[in-house]
């Protein structure tokens, strides 16, 4: 059980480092975009006959393409929101949701 917890903690740490740095986020998004284009190209040309023979293969392939595209959109939205937050901090604009300014009871 401790090996699994260690693996989860390591995965979370790697994700946090990747998501915190703008260059790494953009590099990951670019790599994901290239992967999507590659998977789409493979399914449309070299593997077209093999995928077309079975409805399940086609559904699995399109489902995989849709999943990767949705993942790309989510990462792009996260990147846009993170950039907005970074630029606001640089300009000194406070987040209206910060608890510091709320009156204490």
C-alpha positions as CSV (number, residue, x, y, z in Angstrom):
1,X,0.0,0.0,0.0
2,X,2.9,2.4,0.8
3,X,4.3,1.9,-2.7
4,X,1.0,3.0,-4.2
5,X,0.8,6.0,-2.0
6,X,4.4,7.0,-2.9
7,X,3.6,6.6,-6.6
8,X,0.5,8.8,-6.2
9,X,2.5,11.5,-4.3
10,X,5.3,11.4,-6.9
11,X,2.7,11.7,-9.8
12,X,1.1,14.7,-8.0
13,X,4.4,16.4,-7.5
14,X,5.4,15.9,-11.2
15,X,2.0,17.3,-12.3
16,X,2.3,20.3,-10.0
17,X,5.7,21.1,-11.3
18,X,4.5,20.7,-14.9
19,X,1.4,22.8,-14.4
20,X,3.2,25.6,-12.5
21,X,5.7,26.4,-15.2
22,X,4.4,28.2,-18.3
23,X,7.0,26.8,-20.6
24,X,6.5,23.2,-19.5
25,X,2.7,23.7,-19.9
26,X,3.0,25.0,-23.4
27,X,5.5,22.2,-24.3
28,X,3.1,19.6,-23.0
29,X,0.2,21.2,-24.9
30,X,2.3,21.2,-28.1
31,X,3.2,17.6,-27.6
32,X,-0.4,16.6,-27.1
33,X,-1.4,18.5,-30.2
34,X,1.3,16.6,-32.2
35,X,0.1,13.3,-30.7
36,X,-3.5,14.1,-31.8
37,X,-2.5,14.9,-35.3
38,X,-0.4,11.7,-35.4
39,X,-3.2,9.5,-34.1
40,X,-5.6,11.1,-36.5
41,X,-3.3,10.7,-39.5
42,X,-2.5,7.1,-38.6
43,X,-6.2,6.3,-38.4
44,X,-7.1,8.0,-41.7
45,X,-4.3,6.6,-43.9
46,X,-2.2,3.6,-42.9
47,X,-4.8,2.0,-40.5
48,X,-8.0,3.0,-42.3
49,X,-8.8,-0.4,-43.7
50,X,-8.1,-2.2,-40.4
51,X,-10.2,0.3,-38.3
52,X,-12.9,0.3,-40.9
53,X,-13.5,-3.4,-40.7
54,X,-15.0,-3.3,-37.2
55,X,-17.5,-0.8,-35.7
56,X,-15.9,-1.3,-32.3
57,X,-12.5,-0.4,-33.6
58,X,-13.8,2.7,-35.2
59,X,-15.7,3.7,-32.1
60,X,-12.7,3.1,-29.9
61,X,-10.4,5.1,-32.3
62,X,-12.9,8.0,-32.5
63,X,-13.4,7.9,-28.8
64,X,-9.7,8.1,-28.2
65,X,-9.4,11.0,-30.6
66,X,-12.3,12.8,-28.8
67,X,-10.7,12.1,-25.4
68,X,-7.3,13.5,-26.5
69,X,-9.0,16.6,-28.0
70,X,-11.0,17.2,-24.9
71,X,-7.9,16.9,-22.8
72,X,-6.2,19.4,-25.1
73,X,-9.0,21.9,-24.7
74,X,-9.0,21.5,-20.9
75,X,-5.2,22.0,-20.7
76,X,-5.5,25.1,-23.0
77,X,-8.3,26.5,-20.8
78,X,-6.1,25.9,-17.7
79,X,-3.2,27.5,-19.4
80,X,-5.2,30.6,-20.3
81,X,-6.6,31.0,-16.8
82,X,-3.1,30.4,-15.3
83,X,-1.6,33.1,-17.6
84,X,-4.4,35.5,-16.6
85,X,-3.6,34.9,-12.9
86,X,0.1,35.3,-13.4
87,X,-0.3,38.6,-15.2
88,X,-2.7,39.9,-12.5
89,X,-0.2,39.1,-9.8
90,X,2.5,40.9,-11.8
91,X,0.3,43.9,-12.1
92,X,-0.6,43.8,-8.4
93,X,-4.3,43.2,-8.9
94,X,-5.7,41.2,-6.0
95,X,-8.0,38.3,-6.4
96,X,-11.5,39.2,-5.2
97,X,-11.8,35.7,-3.7
98,X,-8.9,36.1,-1.3
99,X,-9.8,35.6,2.3
100,X,-7.5,38.3,3.6
101,X,-9.9,41.2,2.9
102,X,-13.0,39.5,4.4
103,X,-14.1,40.8,7.8
104,X,-13.6,38.3,10.5
105,X,-16.5,37.5,12.9
